[in-house]
Amino acid sequence: MPGVITFLTDFGQEDAYVAAMKGVTLGIAPAATLVDISHSVPAQDVLAAAYLLGIACPYFPRGTVHIAVVDPGVGTDRRALLLETPHALFLAPDNGALSYVVDAYLDEREKNVTVPPVLPPPLRLCSLPAALKAYALTHSQLFRQPVSQTFHGRDIFAPVAAHLANGLAPDAVGPRVEAVHAFVLPRPYAAGADTTVGAVMHVDHFGNLITNLSAADLPPGRVQIVIGGHRIPEVSVAYQHGGQLLAIIGSSGYLEIATKNGSAAELTGLGRWAEVTAHNA
């Protein structure tokens, strides 16, 4: 029985691109359950797609096939990939879209850094952790023909996803590859005994500034948050608590900067890459 296939793109909802991908998918796997993660990724923003995929994918059933198509290099020699994890399958261009998925399997020692990150993060070729396998999509008999030079989402990723949902073995899509391109994701770092520095990684629909600081990254005791010259005296437990600007551990497990009944991004004029500091009050 075909399972779940998800779709994440920067295609928007105004055109027929998403519908065309789903139509191809259903033509091969008509019993599959199709789920949209988002089609509102900013155009060509691969890192934003990688973030949303990493946030959403843990909540899907084992065996889900995820398609992530934000693909400025479509039609070039960039590879199309299948990444196999112990939990799911991921189809995407080899352009960093799988960065957060790969990062979740890195050894903790590889994540521990003590220096400020490079922002925006650079792209690098990353050797895969032992738990992961990747394959280049080269077996063209699985593709929709003819393959458009500008729409691999419809002609390559969608049909391959459908075949995988029907039970195709991952190693049947093409040859194994040992490394994929991934962004060097910014890590919080220590700036003194009781101070941790992070960065805003995402601005959500509500204007909340979501950082890379998890609850475990915060110094012990009462914590003050500083961002863009704004000082927040403590971490709140609800969006309706605190002052005009507040800090809260959101549903993703990361510190968010928010404001009651408004947009923290608009209030502060800040966005992605803004520095945020947590220190003992």
C-alpha positions as CSV (number, residue, x, y, z in Angstrom):
1,M,0.0,0.0,0.0
2,P,1.6,3.3,-1.1
3,G,2.2,5.6,1.9
4,V,2.7,9.4,2.3
5,I,4.4,11.7,-0.2
6,T,5.1,15.3,0.9
7,F,5.8,18.4,-1.3
8,L,7.9,21.4,-0.5
9,T,8.5,24.0,-3.2
10,D,8.9,27.7,-4.0
11,F,6.2,27.4,-6.7
12,G,3.5,29.4,-4.9
13,Q,-0.2,28.7,-5.4
14,E,-0.9,31.0,-8.4
15,D,0.3,28.6,-11.1
16,A,-0.3,25.0,-12.1
17,Y,3.2,23.7,-11.2
18,V,2.2,22.0,-7.9
19,A,-0.9,20.4,-9.4
20,A,1.2,19.1,-12.3
21,M,3.6,17.4,-9.9
22,K,0.7,15.8,-7.9
23,G,-1.0,14.7,-11.1
24,V,2.1,12.8,-12.2
25,T,2.5,11.3,-8.8
26,L,-1.1,10.1,-8.6
27,G,-0.8,8.6,-12.1
28,I,1.8,6.2,-10.8
29,A,0.7,5.8,-7.2
30,P,-3.0,6.6,-7.1
31,A,-3.4,5.4,-3.5
32,A,-0.7,7.6,-2.1
33,T,-1.5,10.3,0.5
34,L,-0.2,13.6,-0.7
35,V,0.7,16.3,1.9
36,D,1.9,19.9,1.3
37,I,4.6,21.1,3.7
38,S,4.7,24.5,2.0
39,H,4.8,26.1,-1.4
40,S,5.5,29.6,0.0
41,V,9.3,29.2,0.3
42,P,10.8,32.5,-1.0
43,A,11.8,32.1,-4.6
44,Q,15.2,30.3,-5.0
45,D,15.8,30.3,-1.2
46,V,17.3,26.9,-0.8
47,L,18.3,27.4,2.8
48,A,14.7,28.4,3.8
49,A,13.5,25.2,2.2
50,A,16.1,23.2,4.0
51,Y,15.0,24.7,7.3
52,L,11.3,24.0,6.7
53,L,12.0,20.4,5.6
54,G,14.1,19.8,8.7
55,I,11.4,21.2,11.0
56,A,8.5,19.3,9.5
57,C,9.8,15.9,8.5
58,P,10.2,14.4,12.1
59,Y,6.4,14.4,12.5
60,F,5.6,12.2,9.5
61,P,5.2,8.4,9.6
62,R,8.1,6.1,9.0
63,G,8.6,5.5,5.3
64,T,7.3,8.9,4.1
65,V,8.8,10.1,0.8
66,H,9.6,13.8,0.9
67,I,10.1,15.9,-2.2
68,A,11.8,19.3,-1.8
69,V,12.1,21.3,-5.0
70,V,13.7,24.7,-4.7
71,D,16.0,24.4,-7.7
72,P,17.8,27.5,-9.1
73,G,20.2,25.2,-10.9
74,V,17.5,23.2,-12.8
75,G,18.8,22.2,-16.2
76,T,22.5,22.4,-15.2
77,D,24.8,19.5,-14.3
78,R,23.7,19.7,-10.6
79,R,22.7,16.2,-9.4
80,A,19.2,15.1,-8.5
81,L,19.4,13.0,-5.3
82,L,17.6,10.5,-3.2
83,L,18.7,10.5,0.5
84,E,17.7,7.5,2.6
85,T,17.6,7.9,6.4
86,P,16.5,5.3,8.9
87,H,13.1,7.1,9.1
88,A,12.3,8.4,5.6
89,L,13.3,9.1,2.0
90,F,14.1,12.5,0.6
91,L,14.2,13.7,-3.0
92,A,15.9,17.0,-3.8
93,P,18.5,18.7,-5.9
94,D,22.0,18.5,-4.6
95,N,22.1,22.1,-3.7
96,G,21.8,22.2,0.1
97,A,18.1,21.5,0.4
98,L,18.8,18.4,2.6
99,S,21.1,20.3,5.0
100,Y,19.0,20.0,8.1
101,V,18.1,16.4,7.4
102,V,21.8,15.5,7.2
103,D,22.6,17.7,10.2
104,A,20.3,15.7,12.4
105,Y,22.6,12.7,12.0
106,L,25.9,14.4,12.6
107,D,27.9,13.4,15.6
108,E,27.5,15.9,18.4
109,R,31.3,16.5,18.3
110,E,30.9,17.9,14.8
111,K,28.3,20.4,16.1
112,N,30.2,21.8,19.0
113,V,31.8,25.1,17.9
114,T,33.1,28.0,19.9
115,V,33.5,30.6,17.2
116,P,31.0,32.9,15.5
117,P,29.5,31.4,12.4
118,V,29.9,32.7,8.9
119,L,26.6,34.3,7.9
120,P,25.0,33.6,5.5
121,P,26.3,30.1,5.7
122,P,28.4,28.7,2.9
123,L,27.7,25.5,1.0
124,R,30.2,22.6,1.2
125,L,30.5,19.0,0.1
126,C,29.6,16.9,3.2
127,S,30.5,13.3,3.7
128,L,27.4,11.4,4.8
129,P,27.1,10.0,8.3
130,A,27.1,6.2,8.6
131,A,23.3,6.1,9.1
132,L,22.5,7.8,5.7
133,K,22.7,6.6,2.1
134,A,22.4,8.7,-1.0
135,Y,21.8,7.9,-4.6
136,A,22.0,10.0,-7.8
137,L,18.8,9.8,-9.8
138,T,20.0,8.6,-13.2
139,H,17.7,5.7,-14.2
140,S,15.7,7.6,-16.7
141,Q,13.2,4.8,-17.2
142,L,11.7,6.0,-13.9
143,F,11.2,9.6,-15.3
144,R,8.3,11.2,-17.1
145,Q,9.3,11.6,-20.7
146,P,10.3,13.9,-22.3
147,V,12.1,15.5,-19.4
148,S,11.8,19.3,-19.4
149,Q,15.0,21.3,-18.8
150,T,13.1,23.6,-16.5
151,F,10.7,21.3,-14.6
152,H,12.5,18.4,-12.9
153,G,9.9,18.5,-10.1
154,R,7.3,17.2,-12.5
155,D,9.4,15.0,-14.7
156,I,12.0,13.5,-12.3
157,F,11.2,14.0,-8.6
158,A,7.5,13.4,-8.7
159,P,7.6,10.1,-10.7
160,V,10.5,8.8,-8.7
161,A,8.7,9.6,-5.5
162,A,5.6,7.7,-6.7
163,H,7.7,4.6,-7.7
164,L,9.3,4.7,-4.2
165,A,5.9,5.0,-2.6
166,N,4.9,1.9,-4.6
167,G,7.8,-0.1,-3.1
168,L,10.7,0.6,-5.4
169,A,14.0,-0.1,-3.6
170,P,16.1,3.1,-3.1
171,D,19.1,1.6,-4.7
172,A,17.1,1.2,-7.9
173,V,17.1,4.9,-8.7
174,G,20.8,5.2,-9.6
175,P,24.3,4.8,-8.3
176,R,25.3,5.4,-4.6
177,V,27.0,8.7,-3.8
178,E,29.1,9.2,-0.6
179,A,28.8,13.0,-0.2
180,V,26.2,15.7,-0.8
181,H,26.2,19.5,-0.7
182,A,25.1,21.0,2.6
183,F,25.1,24.4,4.2
184,V,27.5,24.9,7.1
185,L,24.7,25.6,9.6
186,P,25.3,28.3,12.2
187,R,25.7,27.0,15.8
188,P,25.2,28.9,19.0
189,Y,28.6,29.6,20.6
190,A,29.8,30.6,24.1
191,A,30.9,34.2,24.6
192,G,31.8,33.9,28.3
193,A,30.9,31.7,31.2
194,D,27.2,32.7,31.3
195,T,26.6,34.0,27.8
196,T,25.5,32.2,24.6
197,V,25.2,33.8,21.2
198,G,22.9,32.6,18.4
199,A,21.2,33.9,15.3
200,V,17.7,34.2,13.9
201,M,17.3,31.4,11.4
202,H,13.7,31.9,10.2
203,V,10.9,34.5,10.3
204,D,7.5,32.7,10.4
205,H,4.1,33.8,9.1
206,F,3.4,35.6,12.3
207,G,6.6,37.6,12.2
208,N,8.2,35.6,15.1
209,L,12.0,35.5,14.9
210,I,13.0,31.9,15.4
211,T,16.6,31.4,16.5
212,N,19.0,28.5,16.6
213,L,19.1,28.6,20.4
214,S,17.5,25.6,22.0
215,A,16.4,25.4,25.6
216,A,19.6,23.4,26.3
217,D,21.7,26.3,24.9
218,L,20.4,28.8,27.4
219,P,22.5,29.6,30.5
220,P,21.1,28.2,33.8
221,G,18.9,30.3,36.0
222,R,17.0,33.4,34.9
223,V,18.0,34.4,31.4
224,Q,17.9,37.8,29.7
225,I,17.8,38.0,25.9
226,V,19.3,40.8,23.8
227,I,18.5,41.3,20.1
228,G,19.1,44.4,18.0
229,G,19.4,46.6,21.0
230,H,16.3,45.3,22.6
231,R,16.6,43.7,26.1
232,I,14.1,41.1,27.1
233,P,14.3,40.4,30.9
234,E,13.2,36.8,30.9
235,V,11.9,33.9,28.9
236,S,8.1,33.8,28.9
237,V,5.8,30.7,28.9
238,A,3.1,32.1,26.6
239,Y,2.8,34.6,23.8
240,Q,0.5,36.8,26.0
241,H,3.0,37.1,28.8
242,G,6.0,39.4,29.1
243,G,6.4,42.9,27.7
244,Q,5.8,44.3,24.3
245,L,8.7,42.2,23.0
246,L,9.0,38.7,24.5
247,A,11.1,35.5,24.3
248,I,9.6,32.1,24.4
249,I,10.7,28.5,23.6
250,G,8.4,27.7,20.6
251,S,7.0,24.4,19.4
252,S,10.1,23.6,17.4
253,G,12.1,23.6,20.7
254,Y,14.0,26.8,19.8
255,L,13.9,30.3,21.3
256,E,11.6,32.7,19.5
257,I,11.4,36.5,19.7
258,A,7.7,37.5,19.5
259,T,5.4,40.3,20.4
260,K,1.8,40.1,21.6
261,N,-0.7,40.3,18.8
262,G,1.8,41.6,16.3
263,S,5.0,40.9,14.4
264,A,8.4,41.0,16.1
265,A,10.1,41.3,12.7
266,E,8.2,44.5,12.0
267,L,8.6,45.8,15.5
268,T,12.4,45.3,15.5
269,G,13.1,45.7,11.8
270,L,15.2,42.5,12.1
271,G,15.2,39.2,10.2
272,R,17.3,36.2,9.4
273,W,20.9,36.3,10.6
274,A,20.2,38.9,13.3
275,E,22.4,38.1,16.4
276,V,20.7,37.1,19.6
277,T,22.4,36.9,23.0
278,A,21.3,34.9,26.1
279,H,23.0,35.6,29.4
280,N,22.2,35.3,33.1
281,A,20.0,38.1,34.4
